[in-house]
Amino acid sequence: MPELPEVEVTRQGIAPYLIEQTVVELIVRNACLRWPVPEIAQNIVGQTILSVRRRAKYLLIDTDAGITIVHLGMSGSLRILPRNTPVEKHDHIDLVLANGRILRFNDPRRFGAWLWYELPEEVHPLLAKLGPEPLSESFNPQQLQAALKGKKKAIKLCLMDNHIVVGVGNIYANEALFAAGIHPQTAAGSIDSARLTLLVVEVKQILAQAIKQGGTTLKDFTNADGKPGYFAQKLHVYGRGSESCTHCGNLLSEIRLGQRTTVFCGLCQTK
């Protein structure tokens, strides 16, 4: 599943081709995505795109009339292509621009979304209760400590909770906890301020590095230009269960935590 860095890389890739362009047509070949594509999504036709933003893992395409909200789901991708590009299997939606290009949404598993909203996104039910962006100043040790106060839930599960901080999915939660030396099963409320400070630093650094590397390609993700991300080459623990720790040589442990694969080093990461 594309996580925050992959979505941000996609945003950076498509934004220059969309901003200040007028939409002449919205072609919906298959409206049966995670939620049905609403008829009002056609309201974008005739509008000029003002900006392309990201909130958590959602892409927001802004116009004067409203916002197109796009989620890549588990296997979705967005590509900028010439209008006459042949349609392939799972090419569900084309946003056709006046300059002859299209923004094409492909989603083999159809867990993605293409929605339309006319009110400020802050009140949209999918966006209203989201936590701070991890790369913003709003995500800081004081905020994190306050959000985790008294919580007995495992820190990895809290780090992946979008009400606490958005966009830190499974890959980057594994990597950040390893970098900070924190065991993923540690009760979140028991972690002292010094370790939380280090964790915040590592989350920011790892996400920023992943974005710079073009994201992490494991199975489905490619950039908006069709190229894979290269951060997978930097992974220390995710996907490396039973392999040697890159720091101490100990064999990495792999468990299921919150129904997600969790990999850690029992020597480098302590409760």
C-alpha positions, 0 to 999 in steps of 0.5 A: 500500500502506498504510504505517505512518502509514496503519495507525496512523491506522486503529488510532486510528480503530477502537480506541475502538469495540473496546476493552472490547467482547465479540465475539459472532461472526466472519464469514469470507466469504472465507478466501483472503487472503495466508494462509488465515484459520485456523479457530482465528481463531474463538477470539476469539468470546466474548472481550472486546477488551482493547486494539488495538495496532500493531507495524510494519504489523500491527494486534494485537487483544488478548484474554485468549485470544490475539491477532488479527493483521491486516495490510492488505496492498496494498489492505485497509481496516477500517471500523466499521459498524452490523451491518445494513450491506449487504455489498459486494464484497470485504467478506471478514470481519466481527468482530461486537460485542455492541453491534451494531457490526461491524469489517469487513475489505475487501480487493480484492486479498486480500494482507492477512491475518487471523490468530490467535496465542495465544503472546506476539507477540514469538515469532510468526514475522511479528513476532519479528525486527522492528526498532525502531518509528521513533517510539520512543526505540529508533530513534535515531542510535546504533542506526541507525549500528550497524545500518548499519555496514559496509553497502554497500547503498543507504540507501533500501533499508536504511531500508525494511528492517524488520530495521533499522527498521519501517514506513518504506515507499517513500513516507516513505523518499523523503520522509525522505531528501529532507528530510535531503539524502541521495541514496537510492543512498548506501552506508548504511555511509558516512553520517556520524553527523551526517547519520544524526542528521538522517535519524532526526529527519526520519523521526520528524517526517515519520511523525508529520506524516503520522499527524496528516494522516490518512495518504497517500491515493494510490489505495486508502487511506482512514481507518477513517471512510472519509475520505482522508488528506491528507499527499499534499498535503505530498509533496515528491518521491514521485510527482513524478518530472520535476517541479520540486524544491520547494527548488531548482527542479531537475527531480527524477530518478526511478529504480528502486531495489530494484524500487521507484520512487525520486524525488530531487533531484540537487542537494539530495541528495548522496552 
